[in-house]
Amino acid sequence: MTTSEHQQSRASKGGVARAQALTAEERQKIARHAAEARWEQPSIIEKASTRLLLAGYEGELPIGDLVLPCAVLDDRTRVFSHRGIMNALGRPRKGGRRIGGDPRLPEFVSARNLEPFIPDTLTAAMSQPIIYRPLHGGRTAYGVDARLLGDICKVWRDAYRSGALLPSQEHIGIRAEVLLDGLVGVAIISLVDDATGYTLVRDRGDLNRILEAY
């Protein structure tokens, strides 16, 4: 074995020994910091991606006194922005590092007491953000597949109904339940409109007003 190979072998064994000496809490902390680095540095993820998605259409979905930014990307993926979902749930982003929860998930579902209510399929779907370039340029944005909004609301609703939320979180569970009811109602109305052809003459704001009523 050459000197270089011997040194590499010793370094490798030393790394294994250090990893084995870590407590479970220390390993979890390292994993969390690594995940946060991935979320906070989109350039790293963008370089790993074959092509940065572009927003072809953008808009805002009004929900009561809130608006939920949305976009249709050039691969036809419909997305809501991370920040918009947090605002819609009444869970504004806080400064500093987040504490607890699955580091693979975005902040609006990363609370530790939500973990029992998050199915593996949802974790897999949200473990990597959808990164895209906004329609009018600027910094890249983080998005979530719009089809997951209902599942995200179900997590908070189920946690609320099970009494698993903290007092400071209960308003999120209530809002998620109301939002989920509204989304289901609007989806059914939209399907009926499409089936009857009423979509062609429907006022552009009709569905938004129905959703706001919830």
C-alpha positions as semicolon CSV with decimal commas, in nm:
position;residue;x (nm);y (nm);z (nm)
1;M;0,000;0,000;0,000
2;T;0,137;0,343;-0,093
3;T;0,173;0,626;0,158
4;S;-0,125;0,809;0,001
5;E;-0,346;0,498;0,016
6;H;-0,241;0,436;0,376
7;Q;-0,336;0,792;0,471
8;Q;-0,673;0,764;0,297
9;S;-0,743;0,435;0,476
10;R;-0,660;0,587;0,815
11;A;-0,881;0,891;0,740
12;S;-1,168;0,667;0,636
13;K;-1,139;0,456;0,951
14;G;-1,118;0,771;1,161
15;G;-1,435;0,906;1,000
16;V;-1,621;0,583;1,072
17;A;-1,503;0,584;1,434
18;R;-1,615;0,946;1,480
19;A;-1,956;0,869;1,328
20;Q;-2,003;0,569;1,557
21;A;-1,911;0,780;1,860
22;L;-2,187;1,033;1,790
23;T;-2,507;1,017;1,990
24;A;-2,840;0,981;1,812
25;E;-2,917;1,344;1,891
26;E;-2,585;1,460;1,743
27;R;-2,641;1,257;1,424
28;Q;-2,991;1,403;1,391
29;K;-2,852;1,754;1,438
30;I;-2,594;1,700;1,163
31;A;-2,860;1,564;0,928
32;R;-3,086;1,861;1,003
33;H;-2,811;2,112;0,932
34;A;-2,728;1,937;0,605
35;A;-3,093;1,947;0,499
36;E;-3,123;2,314;0,592
37;A;-2,816;2,386;0,380
38;R;-2,987;2,221;0,082
39;W;-3,301;2,431;0,131
40;E;-3,115;2,757;0,189
41;Q;-2,883;2,722;-0,113
42;P;-3,095;2,677;-0,426
43;S;-2,789;2,714;-0,646
44;I;-2,666;2,373;-0,529
45;I;-2,995;2,207;-0,621
46;E;-3,020;2,395;-0,946
47;K;-2,678;2,272;-1,055
48;A;-2,787;1,914;-0,988
49;S;-3,102;1,960;-1,194
50;T;-3,094;1,906;-1,568
51;R;-3,304;2,215;-1,636
52;L;-3,443;2,499;-1,428
53;L;-3,820;2,516;-1,467
54;L;-3,973;2,843;-1,578
55;A;-4,307;2,995;-1,482
56;G;-4,522;3,045;-1,790
57;Y;-4,823;3,183;-1,603
58;E;-4,852;3,341;-1,260
59;G;-5,138;3,463;-1,045
60;E;-5,281;3,493;-0,699
61;L;-5,559;3,286;-0,546
62;P;-5,752;3,502;-0,295
63;I;-5,871;3,323;0,017
64;G;-6,056;3,561;0,245
65;D;-5,810;3,834;0,339
66;L;-5,514;3,631;0,213
67;V;-5,367;3,560;-0,127
68;L;-5,194;3,239;-0,231
69;P;-4,933;3,299;-0,507
70;C;-4,947;3,031;-0,773
71;A;-4,789;2,951;-1,107
72;V;-4,806;2,712;-1,400
73;L;-4,458;2,605;-1,504
74;D;-4,337;2,528;-1,852
75;D;-4,371;2,154;-1,789
76;R;-4,740;2,213;-1,693
77;T;-4,679;2,162;-1,322
78;R;-4,911;2,378;-1,112
79;V;-4,744;2,511;-0,797
80;F;-4,812;2,720;-0,490
81;S;-4,523;2,907;-0,334
82;H;-4,387;2,795;0,003
83;R;-4,433;3,141;0,151
84;G;-4,789;3,160;0,021
85;I;-4,887;2,829;0,184
86;M;-4,737;2,936;0,516
87;N;-4,933;3,261;0,504
88;A;-5,256;3,084;0,404
89;L;-5,222;2,850;0,703
90;G;-5,148;3,140;0,933
91;R;-4,798;3,012;1,004
92;P;-4,567;3,296;0,897
93;R;-4,200;3,219;0,854
94;K;-3,985;3,289;1,157
95;G;-3,625;3,395;1,151
96;G;-3,340;3,170;1,259
97;R;-3,312;2,794;1,242
98;R;-3,620;2,582;1,285
99;I;-3,626;2,338;1,575
100;G;-3,743;1,977;1,553
101;G;-3,943;1,800;1,286
102;D;-3,834;1,619;0,973
103;P;-3,554;1,824;0,809
104;R;-3,659;1,698;0,466
105;L;-3,992;1,880;0,483
106;P;-4,075;2,249;0,429
107;E;-4,144;2,453;0,740
108;F;-4,524;2,451;0,712
109;V;-4,534;2,077;0,793
110;S;-4,207;2,034;0,982
111;A;-4,338;2,057;1,340
112;R;-4,245;1,749;1,539
113;N;-4,601;1,684;1,661
114;L;-4,721;1,659;1,299
115;E;-4,498;1,362;1,214
116;P;-4,756;1,090;1,305
117;F;-5,005;1,249;1,065
118;I;-4,779;1,282;0,760
119;P;-4,798;0,981;0,525
120;D;-4,477;0,856;0,368
121;T;-4,611;0,943;0,022
122;L;-4,644;1,309;0,122
123;T;-4,296;1,313;0,275
124;A;-4,153;1,171;-0,046
125;A;-4,344;1,422;-0,261
126;M;-4,223;1,723;-0,061
127;S;-3,871;1,614;0,030
128;Q;-3,734;1,814;-0,262
129;P;-3,880;2,158;-0,344
130;I;-3,982;2,252;-0,696
131;I;-3,742;2,531;-0,786
132;Y;-3,837;2,759;-1,073
133;R;-3,767;3,095;-1,226
134;P;-4,055;3,345;-1,185
135;L;-4,226;3,477;-1,496
136;H;-4,068;3,820;-1,477
137;G;-3,726;3,706;-1,363
138;G;-3,563;3,769;-1,028
139;R;-3,453;3,514;-0,772
140;T;-3,556;3,152;-0,807
141;A;-3,870;3,053;-0,616
142;Y;-3,968;2,748;-0,413
143;G;-4,295;2,579;-0,499
144;V;-4,512;2,284;-0,399
145;D;-4,719;2,082;-0,644
146;A;-5,065;2,239;-0,618
147;R;-5,223;1,893;-0,592
148;L;-5,060;1,849;-0,251
149;L;-5,236;2,144;-0,087
150;G;-5,531;1,928;0,017
151;D;-5,299;1,667;0,170
152;I;-5,111;1,939;0,359
153;C;-5,439;2,069;0,500
154;K;-5,539;1,714;0,602
155;V;-5,222;1,681;0,809
156;W;-5,310;1,988;1,014
157;R;-5,680;1,899;1,029
158;D;-5,613;1,545;1,152
159;A;-5,363;1,668;1,409
160;Y;-5,618;1,924;1,531
161;R;-5,901;1,671;1,555
162;S;-5,673;1,433;1,745
163;G;-5,582;1,698;2,000
164;A;-5,215;1,680;1,903
165;L;-5,163;2,050;1,840
166;L;-5,026;2,302;2,085
167;P;-5,255;2,593;2,180
168;S;-5,041;2,818;1,961
169;Q;-5,102;2,584;1,663
170;E;-5,475;2,524;1,695
171;H;-5,569;2,819;1,475
172;I;-5,371;2,654;1,194
173;G;-5,569;2,331;1,232
174;I;-5,896;2,524;1,217
175;R;-5,788;2,724;0,915
176;A;-5,665;2,410;0,738
177;E;-6,002;2,242;0,793
178;V;-6,192;2,540;0,651
179;L;-5,955;2,569;0,357
180;L;-5,989;2,198;0,282
181;D;-6,369;2,223;0,278
182;G;-6,346;2,520;0,044
183;L;-6,109;2,346;-0,196
184;V;-6,336;2,040;-0,218
185;G;-6,641;2,255;-0,284
186;V;-6,471;2,459;-0,554
187;A;-6,328;2,146;-0,721
188;I;-6,675;1,991;-0,751
189;I;-6,824;2,311;-0,890
190;S;-6,539;2,342;-1,138
191;L;-6,594;1,983;-1,259
192;V;-6,966;2,048;-1,309
193;D;-6,887;2,368;-1,500
194;D;-6,646;2,180;-1,726
195;A;-6,895;1,899;-1,787
196;T;-7,176;2,137;-1,880
197;G;-6,967;2,385;-2,077
198;Y;-7,047;2,663;-1,829
199;T;-6,672;2,721;-1,790
200;L;-6,678;2,910;-2,121
201;V;-6,918;3,175;-1,992
202;R;-6,837;3,170;-1,621
203;D;-6,716;3,493;-1,471
204;R;-6,343;3,482;-1,404
205;G;-6,386;3,550;-1,033
206;D;-6,673;3,309;-0,964
207;L;-6,465;3,029;-0,815
208;N;-6,258;3,270;-0,610
209;R;-6,571;3,420;-0,457
210;I;-6,703;3,072;-0,374
211;L;-6,375;2,984;-0,204
212;E;-6,369;3,312;-0,013
213;A;-6,718;3,235;0,122
214;Y;-6,575;2,943;0,318
